[in-house]
Amino acid sequence: MKWGWLKYVAVIGLFALQSLLFFMLPLSLPSIYLSPDETAVAVSAREFGARGSLRLADQILEAAQRVHPRSFVTQGQALVPVGFLGLPILFGILWRLFSEFGLLLFTPLLAISVAYPLWRMAQRLGRLNQIATVATWLSFPTVILYANRGLFPNLVVVSLAVWSAYLVWERHSALRTIFAGLFFGIAVAVRPTELPWLAVWLLMAWTWDRKRVEIRRSWKRAIAFVAAASLWPLLACFMAWKTYGSPLAVGYFLRDSSGIGQAARASVASTVVSWPFGFHPLVMLLNISSYVAGIIGPWVAVSLLAITI
């Protein structure tokens, strides 16, 4: 069934209205971030964009070396960010190019752009399913949440992963493969702990509907993908060396370099310290049930229905 232009306008209008929810906090609170983690990313990004460094010298350290903002730790006479460095590097470049607009608008716009690969990948399922796929993405509670709190890594990683998988899945040109690798590498540098499921997504997209002979002959594309995907992690490793003194250092495991921090570092080999946020199976199950049967229950029901149809 052919669609007239009025139907296309109506669908685009629906998606545009849904997308307005992504800009509620960025436009109403442009200079205030609602969490220490977001604030730390913004401060680190500005520092990287301005000076090419993620070490912040602060006069407060001279008076009280144990006092510092959350999401930072003291290393000598500097504050360093607690976390992976891929995100502040990315936003530092955006801040350099677009000033504060780069910090405020990048994640909402990136999330909106994901509508295109989702629309294309759902094309075989029919027009109604295409609309449902994009509308579900634009209305999903956590997508709306993290679009408004764009300096968290969650939505950035997922959005880049979708784009990377789509570009590999479409398999049109070497240039698309390079961009797929670049997006994948940025996502990995932002949250290296997400690599296992990112790799599964990519492998499924790479092999989807391909014949074995075609997969064997795609080794040149694979080399191009890996080369592009290595750029951002290598940059993050270089900045980790410049920031922490080791290219493989992870900010989550750092402790303050003085006072109480020395005692904490003495016990770094313990299993308790080795888990940065702690872990308990019961807490994990409670979180899963509260989300799956609670806030995202309707979307889970739609997903299960789509699988069974």
KOLSE-443310 format. One record per residue (C-alpha): x, z, y; residue in one letter; residue number from 0. Coordinates in pm, whole numbers, plus 50000, padded with zeros to 5 digits. Each point is the difference from the previous one (the first is absolute). Layout:
KOLSE-443310
@xx->X&zz->Z&yy->Y&type->a&seq->NUM
...
END
This chain:
KOLSE-443310
@xx->50000&zz->50000&yy->50000&type->m&seq->0
@xx->50143&zz->49891&yy->50336&type->k&seq->1
@xx->50015&zz->50244&yy->50285&type->w&seq->2
@xx->49898&zz->49912&yy->50353&type->g&seq->3
@xx->50197&zz->50121&yy->50300&type->w&seq->4
@xx->49738&zz->50267&yy->50080&type->l&seq->5
@xx->50069&zz->50177&yy->49671&type->k&seq->6
@xx->50373&zz->49994&yy->50063&type->y&seq->7
@xx->49948&zz->50141&yy->50349&type->v&seq->8
@xx->49778&zz->50276&yy->49857&type->a&seq->9
@xx->50260&zz->50095&yy->49738&type->v&seq->10
@xx->50286&zz->49998&yy->50251&type->i&seq->11
@xx->49784&zz->50212&yy->50234&type->g&seq->12
@xx->49941&zz->50250&yy->49719&type->l&seq->13
@xx->50372&zz->50028&yy->49932&type->f&seq->14
@xx->50078&zz->50032&yy->50372&type->a&seq->15
@xx->49750&zz->50285&yy->50039&type->l&seq->16
@xx->50152&zz->50179&yy->49703&type->q&seq->17
@xx->50349&zz->49952&yy->50142&type->s&seq->18
@xx->49905&zz->50179&yy->50323&type->l&seq->19
@xx->50015&zz->50328&yy->49805&type->l&seq->20
@xx->50376&zz->49948&yy->49957&type->f&seq->21
@xx->50066&zz->50050&yy->50372&type->f&seq->22
@xx->49807&zz->50319&yy->50077&type->m&seq->23
@xx->50299&zz->50236&yy->50020&type->l&seq->24
@xx->50265&zz->49753&yy->50123&type->p&seq->25
@xx->49785&zz->49906&yy->50300&type->l&seq->26
@xx->49856&zz->50345&yy->50076&type->s&seq->27
@xx->50323&zz->50200&yy->49951&type->l&seq->28
@xx->50279&zz->49749&yy->50069&type->p&seq->29
@xx->50269&zz->50258&yy->50074&type->s&seq->30
@xx->49901&zz->50280&yy->49762&type->i&seq->31
@xx->50060&zz->50011&yy->49626&type->y&seq->32
@xx->49796&zz->50235&yy->49785&type->l&seq->33
@xx->50272&zz->50109&yy->49760&type->s&seq->34
@xx->50369&zz->50100&yy->50011&type->p&seq->35
@xx->50085&zz->49720&yy->49758&type->d&seq->36
@xx->49858&zz->49731&yy->50229&type->e&seq->37
@xx->50170&zz->50157&yy->50300&type->t&seq->38
@xx->50332&zz->50005&yy->49814&type->a&seq->39
@xx->49970&zz->49632&yy->49912&type->v&seq->40
@xx->49917&zz->49914&yy->50362&type->a&seq->41
@xx->50293&zz->50203&yy->50138&type->v&seq->42
@xx->50241&zz->49860&yy->49741&type->s&seq->43
@xx->49876&zz->49645&yy->50058&type->a&seq->44
@xx->50054&zz->50025&yy->50375&type->r&seq->45
@xx->50349&zz->50140&yy->49940&type->e&seq->46
@xx->50086&zz->49718&yy->49761&type->f&seq->47
@xx->49852&zz->49738&yy->50230&type->g&seq->48
@xx->50188&zz->50133&yy->50300&type->a&seq->49
@xx->50338&zz->50097&yy->49849&type->r&seq->50
@xx->50006&zz->49867&yy->49644&type->g&seq->51
@xx->50030&zz->50354&yy->49865&type->s&seq->52
@xx->49774&zz->50246&yy->49821&type->l&seq->53
@xx->50198&zz->50311&yy->50093&type->r&seq->54
@xx->49851&zz->50184&yy->50295&type->l&seq->55
@xx->50220&zz->50225&yy->50213&type->a&seq->56
@xx->49793&zz->50290&yy->50137&type->d&seq->57
@xx->50097&zz->50276&yy->50242&type->q&seq->58
@xx->49772&zz->50248&yy->49825&type->i&seq->59
@xx->50246&zz->50007&yy->49710&type->l&seq->60
@xx->50260&zz->50164&yy->50222&type->e&seq->61
@xx->49770&zz->50297&yy->50062&type->a&seq->62
@xx->49824&zz->50037&yy->49666&type->a&seq->63
@xx->50126&zz->49797&yy->49707&type->q&seq->64
@xx->49714&zz->50103&yy->49776&type->r&seq->65
@xx->49729&zz->49874&yy->50235&type->v&seq->66
@xx->49898&zz->49638&yy->49968&type->h&seq->67
@xx->49686&zz->49788&yy->49970&type->p&seq->68
@xx->49844&zz->49951&yy->49659&type->r&seq->69
@xx->50103&zz->49679&yy->49819&type->s&seq->70
@xx->50356&zz->50043&yy->50131&type->f&seq->71
@xx->50294&zz->50208&yy->49879&type->v&seq->72
@xx->50321&zz->50097&yy->50175&type->t&seq->73
@xx->50323&zz->49833&yy->49896&type->q&seq->74
@xx->50285&zz->50131&yy->50211&type->g&seq->75
@xx->49898&zz->49959&yy->50364&type->q&seq->76
@xx->49732&zz->49740&yy->49931&type->a&seq->77
@xx->49649&zz->49970&yy->49869&type->l&seq->78
@xx->49944&zz->49753&yy->49718&type->v&seq->79
@xx->49666&zz->49882&yy->49859&type->p&seq->80
@xx->49865&zz->50139&yy->49674&type->v&seq->81
@xx->49882&zz->49702&yy->49799&type->g&seq->82
@xx->50089&zz->49648&yy->49901&type->f&seq->83
@xx->50140&zz->49793&yy->50286&type->l&seq->84
@xx->49835&zz->49663&yy->49936&type->g&seq->85
@xx->49696&zz->50082&yy->50216&type->l&seq->86
@xx->50176&zz->50130&yy->50314&type->p&seq->87
@xx->50237&zz->49701&yy->49979&type->i&seq->88
@xx->49704&zz->49761&yy->49984&type->l&seq->89
@xx->49819&zz->50168&yy->50286&type->f&seq->90
@xx->50322&zz->50029&yy->50198&type->g&seq->91
@xx->50033&zz->49622&yy->49996&type->i&seq->92
@xx->49633&zz->49962&yy->50093&type->l&seq->93
@xx->50041&zz->50252&yy->50283&type->w&seq->94
@xx->50298&zz->49805&yy->50129&type->r&seq->95
@xx->49798&zz->49676&yy->49998&type->l&seq->96
@xx->49657&zz->50123&yy->50109&type->f&seq->97
@xx->50054&zz->50348&yy->50146&type->s&seq->98
@xx->49728&zz->50253&yy->49915&type->e&seq->99
@xx->49760&zz->49725&yy->49897&type->f&seq->100
@xx->50219&zz->49939&yy->49697&type->g&seq->101
@xx->49950&zz->50361&yy->49885&type->l&seq->102
@xx->49627&zz->50005&yy->50069&type->l&seq->103
@xx->49879&zz->49662&yy->49882&type->l&seq->104
@xx->50227&zz->49880&yy->49720&type->f&seq->105
@xx->49832&zz->50181&yy->49710&type->t&seq->106
@xx->49638&zz->49925&yy->50103&type->p&seq->107
@xx->50084&zz->49632&yy->50050&type->l&seq->108
@xx->50195&zz->49989&yy->49673&type->l&seq->109
@xx->49702&zz->50152&yy->49815&type->a&seq->110
@xx->49764&zz->49744&yy->50156&type->i&seq->111
@xx->50234&zz->49716&yy->49900&type->s&seq->112
@xx->49966&zz->50106&yy->49635&type->v&seq->113
@xx->49646&zz->49858&yy->50014&type->a&seq->114
@xx->50149&zz->49651&yy->49971&type->y&seq->115
@xx->50191&zz->50043&yy->49669&type->p&seq->116
@xx->49709&zz->50196&yy->49855&type->l&seq->117
@xx->49761&zz->49719&yy->50099&type->w&seq->118
@xx->50227&zz->49738&yy->49846&type->r&seq->119
@xx->50062&zz->50191&yy->49677&type->m&seq->120
@xx->49626&zz->50058&yy->49951&type->a&seq->121
@xx->49916&zz->49633&yy->50060&type->q&seq->122
@xx->49944&zz->49924&yy->49631&type->r&seq->123
@xx->49740&zz->50274&yy->49978&type->l&seq->124
@xx->49757&zz->49834&yy->50240&type->g&seq->125
@xx->49910&zz->50045&yy->50365&type->r&seq->126
@xx->49799&zz->50319&yy->49955&type->l&seq->127
@xx->50287&zz->50170&yy->49818&type->n&seq->128
@xx->50242&zz->49887&yy->50268&type->q&seq->129
@xx->49787&zz->50167&yy->50265&type->i&seq->130
@xx->49962&zz->50314&yy->49789&type->a&seq->131
@xx->50377&zz->50019&yy->49940&type->t&seq->132
@xx->50093&zz->49980&yy->50369&type->v&seq->133
@xx->49710&zz->50222&yy->50112&type->a&seq->134
@xx->50103&zz->50263&yy->49746&type->t&seq->135
@xx->50358&zz->49998&yy->50129&type->w&seq->136
@xx->49894&zz->50027&yy->50364&type->l&seq->137
@xx->49755&zz->50283&yy->49926&type->s&seq->138
@xx->50210&zz->50201&yy->49756&type->f&seq->139
@xx->50038&zz->50357&yy->50134&type->p&seq->140
@xx->50375&zz->50033&yy->49953&type->t&seq->141
@xx->50063&zz->49655&yy->50150&type->v&seq->142
@xx->49805&zz->50102&yy->50311&type->i&seq->143
@xx->50179&zz->50336&yy->50008&type->l&seq->144
@xx->50354&zz->49865&yy->49978&type->y&seq->145
@xx->49928&zz->49705&yy->50229&type->a&seq->146
@xx->49923&zz->50261&yy->50265&type->n&seq->147
@xx->50303&zz->50206&yy->49902&type->r&seq->148
@xx->50231&zz->49705&yy->49976&type->g&seq->149
@xx->50334&zz->50181&yy->50000&type->l&seq->150
@xx->49935&zz->50131&yy->49651&type->f&seq->151
@xx->50157&zz->49776&yy->49733&type->p&seq->152
@xx->49699&zz->49974&yy->49766&type->n&seq->153
@xx->49810&zz->49703&yy->50142&type->l&seq->154
@xx->50316&zz->49817&yy->50104&type->v&seq->155
@xx->50126&zz->50005&yy->49640&type->v&seq->156
@xx->49670&zz->49887&yy->49849&type->v&seq->157
@xx->49947&zz->49724&yy->50257&type->s&seq->158
@xx->50351&zz->49860&yy->49957&type->l&seq->159
@xx->49959&zz->50019&yy->49622&type->a&seq->160
@xx->49678&zz->49796&yy->50016&type->v&seq->161
@xx->50166&zz->49737&yy->50218&type->w&seq->162
@xx->50304&zz->49983&yy->49772&type->s&seq->163
@xx->49788&zz->49965&yy->49686&type->a&seq->164
@xx->49786&zz->49732&yy->50164&type->y&seq->165
@xx->50296&zz->49790&yy->50115&type->l&seq->166
@xx->50149&zz->50014&yy->49651&type->v&seq->167
@xx->49663&zz->49924&yy->49840&type->w&seq->168
@xx->49937&zz->49692&yy->50218&type->e&seq->169
@xx->50342&zz->49857&yy->49903&type->r&seq->170
@xx->50009&zz->49715&yy->50253&type->h&seq->171
@xx->50346&zz->50004&yy->50156&type->s&seq->172
@xx->50339&zz->50166&yy->49997&type->a&seq->173
@xx->49931&zz->50130&yy->50351&type->l&seq->174
@xx->49698&zz->50193&yy->49872&type->r&seq->175
@xx->50217&zz->50150&yy->49727&type->t&seq->176
@xx->50251&zz->50117&yy->50261&type->i&seq->177
@xx->49728&zz->50161&yy->50211&type->f&seq->178
@xx->49853&zz->50159&yy->49685&type->a&seq->179
@xx->50339&zz->50153&yy->49926&type->g&seq->180
@xx->50043&zz->50119&yy->50358&type->l&seq->181
@xx->49658&zz->50171&yy->50000&type->f&seq->182
@xx->50069&zz->50154&yy->49660&type->f&seq->183
@xx->50339&zz->50128&yy->50115&type->g&seq->184
@xx->49853&zz->50161&yy->50313&type->i&seq->185
@xx->49732&zz->50171&yy->49789&type->a&seq->186
@xx->50264&zz->50135&yy->49761&type->v&seq->187
@xx->50220&zz->50124&yy->50286&type->a&seq->188
@xx->49702&zz->50175&yy->50160&type->v&seq->189
@xx->49910&zz->50184&yy->49676&type->r&seq->190
@xx->50253&zz->49949&yy->49717&type->p&seq->191
@xx->49795&zz->50231&yy->49777&type->t&seq->192
@xx->49726&zz->49734&yy->49988&type->e&seq->193
@xx->50231&zz->49745&yy->49838&type->l&seq->194
@xx->49853&zz->50026&yy->49644&type->p&seq->195
@xx->49646&zz->49895&yy->50092&type->w&seq->196
@xx->50125&zz->49752&yy->50260&type->l&seq->197
@xx->50205&zz->49832&yy->49728&type->a&seq->198
@xx->49695&zz->49984&yy->49770&type->v&seq->199
@xx->49791&zz->49835&yy->50273&type->w&seq->200
@xx->50271&zz->49746&yy->50066&type->l&seq->201
@xx->50060&zz->49921&yy->49633&type->l&seq->202
@xx->49628&zz->49943&yy->49943&type->m&seq->203
@xx->49980&zz->49770&yy->50302&type->a&seq->204
@xx->50315&zz->49814&yy->49894&type->w&seq->205
@xx->49875&zz->49926&yy->49648&type->t&seq->206
@xx->49628&zz->49954&yy->50076&type->w&seq->207
@xx->49873&zz->49666&yy->49862&type->d&seq->208
@xx->50355&zz->49875&yy->49950&type->r&seq->209
@xx->50123&zz->49832&yy->49688&type->k&seq->210
@xx->50309&zz->50135&yy->49825&type->r&seq->211
@xx->50201&zz->49688&yy->50082&type->v&seq->212
@xx->49917&zz->50037&yy->50368&type->e&seq->213
@xx->50102&zz->50366&yy->49999&type->i&seq->214
@xx->50337&zz->49913&yy->49842&type->r&seq->215
@xx->50063&zz->49733&yy->50264&type->r&seq->216
@xx->49923&zz->50232&yy->50292&type->s&seq->217
@xx->50336&zz->50177&yy->49989&type->w&seq->218
@xx->50108&zz->49845&yy->50331&type->k&seq->219
@xx->49692&zz->50143&yy->50168&type->r&seq->220
@xx->50074&zz->50335&yy->49837&type->a&seq->221
@xx->50353&zz->50001&yy->50146&type->i&seq->222
@xx->49862&zz->49917&yy->50345&type->a&seq->223
@xx->49742&zz->50277&yy->49965&type->f&seq->224
@xx->50255&zz->50262&yy->49895&type->v&seq->225
@xx->50240&zz->49898&yy->50279&type->a&seq->226
@xx->49727&zz->50032&yy->50264&type->a&seq->227
@xx->49868&zz->50323&yy->49847&type->a&seq->228
@xx->50347&zz->50157&yy->50018&type->s&seq->229
@xx->50043&zz->49964&yy->50377&type->l&seq->230
@xx->49785&zz->50289&yy->50119&type->w&seq->231
@xx->50107&zz->50251&yy->49731&type->p&seq->232
@xx->50364&zz->49920&yy->50080&type->l&seq->233
@xx->49932&zz->50062&yy->50369&type->l&seq->234
@xx->49828&zz->50329&yy->49911&type->a&seq->235
@xx->50299&zz->50101&yy->49786&type->c&seq->236
@xx->50237&zz->49919&yy->50285&type->f&seq->237
@xx->49794&zz->50209&yy->50241&type->m&seq->238
@xx->49983&zz->50283&yy->49745&type->a&seq->239
@xx->50380&zz->49997&yy->49991&type->w&seq->240
@xx->50017&zz->50005&yy->50380&type->k&seq->241
@xx->49734&zz->50273&yy->50021&type->t&seq->242
@xx->50067&zz->50226&yy->49703&type->y&seq->243
@xx->50352&zz->49908&yy->49894&type->g&seq->244
@xx->49898&zz->49834&yy->49672&type->s&seq->245
@xx->49824&zz->49667&yy->49938&type->p&seq->246
@xx->49789&zz->50155&yy->49724&type->l&seq->247
@xx->49904&zz->50319&yy->50184&type->a&seq->248
@xx->49628&zz->50077&yy->50022&type->v&seq->249
@xx->49872&zz->50200&yy->50296&type->g&seq->250
@xx->49739&zz->50183&yy->49792&type->y&seq->251
@xx->50276&zz->50189&yy->49817&type->f&seq->252
@xx->50196&zz->50101&yy->50308&type->l&seq->253
@xx->50021&zz->50358&yy->50124&type->r&seq->254
@xx->50114&zz->50135&yy->50335&type->d&seq->255
@xx->50378&zz->50011&yy->50029&type->s&seq->256
@xx->50010&zz->50359&yy->50129&type->s&seq->257
@xx->49849&zz->50343&yy->49945&type->g&seq->258
@xx->49721&zz->50010&yy->49749&type->i&seq->259
@xx->50066&zz->49637&yy->49915&type->g&seq->260
@xx->50335&zz->50088&yy->49840&type->q&seq->261
@xx->49832&zz->50235&yy->49756&type->a&seq->262
@xx->49743&zz->49735&yy->49918&type->a&seq->263
@xx->50269&zz->49741&yy->49931&type->r&seq->264
@xx->50172&zz->50242&yy->49764&type->a&seq->265
@xx->49698&zz->49980&yy->49771&type->s&seq->266
@xx->49958&zz->49623&yy->50023&type->v&seq->267
@xx->50054&zz->49961&yy->49625&type->a&seq->268
@xx->49692&zz->50204&yy->49915&type->s&seq->269
@xx->49696&zz->49819&yy->49870&type->t&seq->270
@xx->49785&zz->50144&yy->50277&type->v&seq->271
@xx->50210&zz->49852&yy->50279&type->v&seq->272
@xx->50037&zz->49673&yy->49814&type->s&seq->273
@xx->49627&zz->49937&yy->50055&type->w&seq->274
@xx->49963&zz->49955&yy->50377&type->p&seq->275
@xx->49625&zz->50070&yy->50013&type->f&seq->276
@xx->49951&zz->50202&yy->49682&type->g&seq->277
@xx->49789&zz->49891&yy->49704&type->f&seq->278
@xx->49719&zz->50143&yy->49794&type->h&seq->279
@xx->49778&zz->49804&yy->49758&type->p&seq->280
@xx->49686&zz->50194&yy->50096&type->l&seq->281
@xx->50047&zz->49918&yy->50369&type->v&seq->282
@xx->50049&zz->49635&yy->49909&type->m&seq->283
@xx->49679&zz->49994&yy->49793&type->l&seq->284
@xx->49803&zz->50173&yy->50276&type->l&seq->285
@xx->50123&zz->49746&yy->50255&type->n&seq->286
@xx->49912&zz->49707&yy->49774&type->i&seq->287
@xx->49651&zz->50130&yy->49926&type->s&seq->288
@xx->49926&zz->50081&yy->50365&type->s&seq->289
@xx->50090&zz->49646&yy->50102&type->y&seq->290
@xx->49869&zz->49796&yy->49706&type->v&seq->291
@xx->49670&zz->50189&yy->49971&type->a&seq->292
@xx->49981&zz->50087&yy->50369&type->g&seq->293
@xx->50113&zz->49814&yy->50308&type->i&seq->294
@xx->50074&zz->49666&yy->49832&type->i&seq->295
@xx->49727&zz->50032&yy->49734&type->g&seq->296
@xx->49792&zz->49703&yy->50126&type->p&seq->297
@xx->50301&zz->49767&yy->49999&type->w&seq->298
@xx->50102&zz->50118&yy->49654&type->v&seq->299
@xx->49647&zz->49920&yy->49878&type->a&seq->300
@xx->50018&zz->49651&yy->50155&type->v&seq->301
@xx->50339&zz->49940&yy->49838&type->s&seq->302
@xx->49876&zz->50106&yy->49656&type->l&seq->303
@xx->49695&zz->49779&yy->50041&type->l&seq->304
@xx->50219&zz->49704&yy->50095&type->a&seq->305
@xx->50216&zz->50055&yy->49690&type->i&seq->306
@xx->49704&zz->50012&yy->49764&type->t&seq->307
@xx->49817&zz->49696&yy->50140&type->i&seq->308
END
